[in-house]
Each structure stands twice: as C-alpha cells, then as structure tokens.
Amino acid sequence: MWSQIADELPRFFGYYNLIFFAKALGTTFALSAIGCIVGFSAGFVLATLRMSKRASLMPLRAMATVFIELFRRIPFLVTLMLVFFIFQGLNADLSMFTVALVSVCLIAAAFIAEIVRSGLESVHQNQWDAAATLNFSYWQTLQMVIIPQAWKIILPPAFGFFVLFIKDTALASQIGVIELAFAGKAMSNKGFSATLVYGTVLVLYFMLSYPLSRFGKHLEAKLATTRNR
C-alpha cells in the first residue's frame, strides 16, 4: 500500500489537482463561514423573539418557535433535499451552492437559537428583576444586562456546534456542490489510493476546524468569570 501511495504522490499533488482541492476547500470554507455568521445572527434574533413575553410579538414568537423546533428535528440531508425541490418547484434558477447555503443557514439558525436561549435563561432572574426596577425595556435589558453575562455560557457550545457544522457541510456533495467530500470522491474515482485521498481531505478539514476551536477557547477564556480566593 505504501509503495502505491509513494508512486501516486507526484501525480496526486499535481497542479490541476491542487487547484481542484483549493476550490473545494474554498467552497467548504464559504459554506461554513457564511452559515455560521448568518446562523448566529438569525439565531440570536429567533432566541430573543422566542423569549419575549410582549403580546404584540406573539405571532413572531409562535413563528420562531415553530421554525426552531422544526429545523432542529429534520436531518440536514432532508433539509437540503427539501430546499432543493422547493426552489426547483418555484422554477428558481439558483446554483447548487446557493441551495446548499440556504440549507446550512436554516439549520445553523435553528440550533444556535436554542443555544442562545439556554444561555440567556442561565442568567439569574434577579438580573431581569433589577432591570425591570430601572424601567428598562425588554431590548434594553437584553443589551445592557443579560447578554453581557450570558456570553460565557453561549460561546462554548456555539463554537462546538460550529466545528461539527463544518463537517456537516459535506452533505452538500449530495446535490453536486464541489466541496471537500465531493473532491475526495472524485479523486478516488480517478483511481488514486483511498488512503491518500481521504487522508488529504482529513488534513484539510482539520485545517478549517482547528483554528475555529482555538478561537472559541480564546474567547471563552477571555470572557470567563474571574475566580479569586
């Protein structure tokens, strides 16, 4: 096996193969980065709407609840196919990358919303009551009192989800998006050793996920509560 890999190395790491892997890596990075950013932003909005007790926001609260509970329980592949066929039924001329991007944003928003909600609810009720005595509105309470205290609870599971999320984007290959999993399959079909191909894919996924996990740990340490004796 090792002699076969050694023979294949010059051809495998040829110019065009490297360009192919670079484009696939860029697609995976774009899906992950945009999905995380949009999902985090939308998730925050959904979580705050779900926690609101104002009567005027009841329709939005109900819609947010249905959205979160629905997309947290549908497998990513099913969501991907559902979005694909909905756009197809609407005769929308969209690229497969756009279809996959919409799918990952929907999934990320639903999961991040639940992470944010649990973080906001972890802040003691006394903090909410204190803000109410100062006549803060709901949004002022969140912005100036609750969210600053909830960050250290929200960030660790959020970044843990983001790392898992990078790997889940591999399912976009099922509709023809040329990302890392698709590139690995294509190179394997060309006759290259599976060990060499998927070992390379493994390293590239690690290059994407490890810096993200380290950045999450850095933020977690920076925002952690100071413990004095």
Buried (B, 14 or more C-beta within 10 A) or exposed (E): EEEEBEEBEEEBEEEEBEEBBEEBBEBBBBBBBBBBEBBBBBBBBBBBBBBBEEEEBEEBBEEBBEBBEEBEEBEBBEBBBBBBEEBEEEEEEBEBBBBBBBBBBBBBBBBBBBBBBBBBBEBEEEBBEEBEEEEBEBEEBBEEBBBEBBBBBBBBBBBEBBBEBBBBBBBBBBBEBBBBBBBBBBBBEEEBBEEBBBEBBEEBBEEBBEEBBEEBEEBBEEBEEEEEE
